[in-house]
Amino acid sequence: MESLLLNEDETMLRDSTRGFLDANAPVKAFRKVRDEGTGFDKGLWREMAQMGWAGVLVGEDHGGVDMGHRAAGIIAEEMGQTLVASPFISTAVIAATALRNAANARAGESLSAIAEGNLIYALAIDEGAKFAPERTAMEAAQNGNAFKLSGKKGFVAEGRNADRVLVLARSGGAAGEAEGLTLFDIDADRAGLSREAINTVDGRDFAALSFDGVEATGDDVVGEVGGGLAALNGALRAGQAALAAELTGLSSGSFAMTASYLKERKQFDKLIGTFQALQHRAAHMWSEIEVTASAIANAGRVLDANFDEAELAVSLAKARATETAKLCVIEGVQMHGGIGMTDEFDMGFFMKRARVGTEWLGDYGYHAARVAAARGF
């Protein structure tokens, strides 16, 4: 088994990422993004692309740096610590992985544009209250080599700002069946496609998309017709691993803010950090973060070493990251007392992002069930 410790290149990536984000994207910078309602800072994203982050999973032949999934997790984890809003997971991780592993007619051009930071992708899968790709019912009516897409997608990350959309639609079979699904890569401004912003508690860019007879051709198909899940599953695993890493970074950021407060706040002329009960609770948070960080590192390593066999490692990481983030943000708010509930204080932002991040790409129940199935239960 490959070491979970960072190698020299990964250590340099972590340190440079942390330094850049501390200087350019502290938590207070997210407040500005939230208040302006832009979803993310496009100028900041361009700077990230110049540092190579947008091309972390793009091959060098298309202008990327091709550092792998463990490196993508390192970047996502550092982003989570300061609640950086960006299209990193939807575009640089999910879309880049899908296009690289199940190319369509324009994949090379798109990968180059992703690496340059000039192309933003949204992922349109969810149709119900929970993440369940196989339950996709949106119709892809086939007519020769063309299709007409009709239906609705909700909870689409980067849905307002995206240039292109990866959309899963049913070209055969019935809702609930894994077969008969096709993955399309279409222009977000294509006729018949409308977007409506969704106000999520974390202040990020989410939208509901409506498809009214949107035309797609064979060139828009990623992978094979009817093989949409095969084309998408690997990209979803990559995205779930990166999101788990972000949630673990979020847990660390929340913990750091809470630990600092425990060392400053006084009650009865004593620092509350000297109270044994609070020390025990803080130690519990730290321990859970450390164990979860190992699961995150393992998921990245397995994706890099044996991409097609990474489901167990990824679902374990996402399940643990979900529960750890929940623990840390709840404890963080409680230990801050009344101030933790106010919008003027940043702690609430961690709780809100954790709430959305735990639902996106599968909640605890979804991933715990997949872990159980993989273990034969």
N, C-alpha and C positions, 0 to 999 in steps of 0.2 A: 504493500500500500504506500502510495506517495505521501510524503510529509505534508501535514496541514500547515506547517510554519511557512511564513512568507520567504521567498527567495530574494536575492539581491535586487532584481529588477522590480519585483512586486513591492518591496519595501520602499524603493525610490518612487514608485507610482503612488503609493499611499501617502508618503510624506509630501510629495509635490501637489497631490490633490488636496490634502488638508491645508497646506499653505495657501493655495489659490482660493479655496472656499472661505477660509477664515478672513482673507483680505477682501474678497469680492462678493461673498454670499453668506453673511452671517444671518442669524434668525431674523433680525430686524429688517433685512432686505426682503424677506418673504412677506412681511407685513405690508410693504409697499405694493408688491404684486397682488396680494389679496385685496387691498383697498382699491387698486386700479382696475381689478377684474380682468386682467390680461391673460391669466392662466400661467404664464411664465415670462421671464425677461428674454426677449429674442436676442438682444445684444450680448447678454451673458452666454446664451447658448452658442452663439457664433464664436465667442472666445473659447468655450469648452471644446468646440470642434477644432479650433486651431491648435489646441493642446493634444489632439488625437483621440479624445474621448468618444466622439461620434463614430469613429472608425475602429473602435477597440475590437470589434468582431468582423470587420471587413478585411478581406485579403489585401495584401500589398499591391497586387496587380490592379486593384481598383482604388488605390490611394489610401487604404486603411493601414493600421498598425498591427492588426491580427494578433493581439496579445492573449486572447482566450477568455473563457467564461469566469475563471477565478479572478482575472484582472477586472472584468466587468463588475463582478461582485464587490471588489475593493472600492471601485469608483462609486457604486451605488450606496455602499455602506457609509462612505465619507459624506455623500450628499445627504443621507438620512440624518446625520448628526446635527446639521443646521437647517433641515427642512427645505432643501433646495428644490424648487419646482422647475422641471425641465421635461422635454420629450425623450429623455435618455432611454427609459425602459421600452416605451412603445416603438421608438424609431431605431435607436442604435443597437438594441438587444433583440426585440421580437421581430421587427420587420427585417433587419439585417440577417438574422438567422434563417427566417423563412425563405427569403430571396436567395440566400447563398446555398441552402440545402435542397430547395425545390424550385429551381430557377424558372422564370417565364421569359417571354421575348425581350423584355426591357430590363431584366435583372441587373446586368452589368452596369448600365447607365444609372439605374436607381441606386445601386450600392456606392458608386462613385459620388453621387450627389449627397447621399447620407453621410459619407465620410467627410465631405466638405462642409457639412452643416447647412446645405441648401435645400434639403428635402425633409419634410416632416410627415410621418405616417401615423394614422390612427388604426386601432384594431377594433373592428365591429363584430362582436360575437354575441354578447348577452342579449336575450330577448325577454327573460323573466327576472324574478327577484334574485335568483342565485346563478352563479356561474355553472353552466351546463352545456358545453358545445354540442353534444350529441342531440340535444333537444331542439336544435335549430329548426325552425319551420319556415323561415323566409324563402320564398320561391325563386328559383332560377329556371324559368321556362325556356327550354331549348328550342331553337328554330334553325336547323342546319348547324352552322358553325358559330351562331350568335345566341345570346341569352337576353332575357329581360328579367331584371331583378325587382321584386315587389315585396315589401314588408317593412318592418321597423326593427331598429336596434337601439338598445338603451345602454347607458353607463359606458359610453365610448370615450376612452381616454384620448386626449388631444383632439377631440372631435370638432372643436371650433377652429383650431389653428392649422389642422392638417392640410397638406397639399394632396396627399393620396390616402386611400383607405384600403386596408386588407379586410375583406368582408366574406364571411362564411355563409353560404346559401345552399338550399336543398335543390339539387337537380334530379333527384330520384329518391325513392323510399319514403318513409314517414317519420315524423318527429319522434325522436327517441332512438332511432337507428343510426349506428355509426357509419353505415354505408350510404352512399347517395349524396354526400355533402361535397361541395366544390368551393375552393378558395379563389377569390378574385382580387385582383389588384387594379383599382380604378381611380380615376381622377376625382378628387373631392368636389370639383365644380361641374361634374357631368350633369347633363340635363336630367331632371327627375329626382335628383338627390337634394334633399333639404336638411338643414341642421338647426337644432334648437338647443341653446345652452341649458345645462342642468346646474343648479346651484347646490353643490355639495358642501358639506361642512368644512372640508379641508381647503376650500378656495382654489382648487386646481381646475384645469381645463377638462371638463366632461360635457358631453352633449348626447342628445337623442337624435338618431338619424332616421329619416324616412325615405324609402326607395319606392318610387312610383313609375314602374316600367323602365328603370334605368337600363340602358343598352350596354352590353358587354360582349366582347368577341373572344375567340379562342386565344388571342394574344394576351388577354387579360387574365387567363387562368394560370394560377400558380400550382405547379405539380400536374396531376392528372384530373380530368373530369370524373367526379364521383370519388376522388381520393383526397378530398379536402382535409380530413383529419390527419391523414398520413403526412400531408404537406405542412400541417400546422402544429402537430403535437410537439415536435422538437423545439420549435420556436416558443411555444407556450411554456415548456419546461425551462428554457433559458430565461424567459421573462419572470416566471415564478421564483427562480433562484435569485435573480437580481432584485426582485421586490422583497423577498425574504431578507436579503442583505440590507436593503434600505431600511426595513423595519428594525433590524438589529442595530443599525446606526442610530435610528430614532431612539431606541431604548437607551443606548449609551448617552445620547445627547440629553435625554430627559433625566437620566440618572446623574449626569455631571451637574446639571442645573440644580437638582434636588440636593446633592451632596454639598454643593457650595452654599446653598441656603441654610442647611443644617449647621454649617460652620459660622454663620453670621447672625442668625435669628436668636434672640434671647427671650426666655420666659423665666420669671422669678429670679432674674439676675444671673441666669445660667444659659449657656449655649445649648440649644435643643439637641445638638449633635452629641451631647454628653449623656442624653437620656438613653438608657440601655434598650428600651423597647424600640426606639427609632433606629438605634444601631443595628439591632437584629433585623429589622425590616430592610435597611439599606444593604446589609450583608446578603440577604436573600436575593435582592435585585441583582447585585453584582454577580453572584454565583450563577443565576439563571442566564445573565447576559453572556458570561464566559462559556457556558455549556452550549448555548445557542450559536455563538460565534464559531464553535468547532463544527457544528452541523452545517453552517453556511459555507465554511471553508471546504468541507467534504463535498458538498453539492457542486461547487465550482470545479474541484479536482475531478470528480466523476464525470461531469459534463465534458471536460477537456480530454479525459482518458478513454471514456467509453460512452459516447454521447447517447446512443440508442438504449442504454441500460441504466439511465440516470433517474428514472421515475421515482423509485423508492427514496433515494437520497434527496431529491428535490422536494418531494411532498413532506418528508420528515423535516427538512429545513423550514419550509413555509409554515407548517403546523406549529413548530416550536417558536418561530419568529413571531407568529400571531399571538401566542399565549404570553410570550415574554414582553412584547410591546404593550399588551393589555395590562399586565402586572405593573410595568414601570410607569406608565402614564397615570394609572389610577393612584398608585402610591405617591407619585410625584405631586399630583394635585392635592391629595389629602395632607401630605406633609407640609405643603405650602399654606394650608388653611384657606381662609376666605380669599386671599389674594390670588390663589391658584385658579379660582373660578372667574376671574375678571378678564375682560378682553384686553385690557391695558398691559397685562402680564403675559409673557410669551409661553408659559407652560401649557396653556389651553390649546395652543397650536399643535403641540405634540399629541395630545389626546385626540384632536380632530383628525389629524393625518393618520394616526393609528387606526381610527375607526374605519376610514375608507380603505386604507391599505390592507386591512385584514379581510375585507370583502372582495376586493378586486382579484381576479384570477384564481378564485377559490378560497373559501373561508376555512376555519379550523376543521369543521365537520367534513368538508369535502376532502381535504388532504389526509385527515386521520383515517378516513374510510379507505383511501388508496394505500396508505401504509399498511393497514390491517389486511387488505386484499393481497398485497404483495408478500405479506408474511404468512399467508395461507389461512387467515381467519375468516 
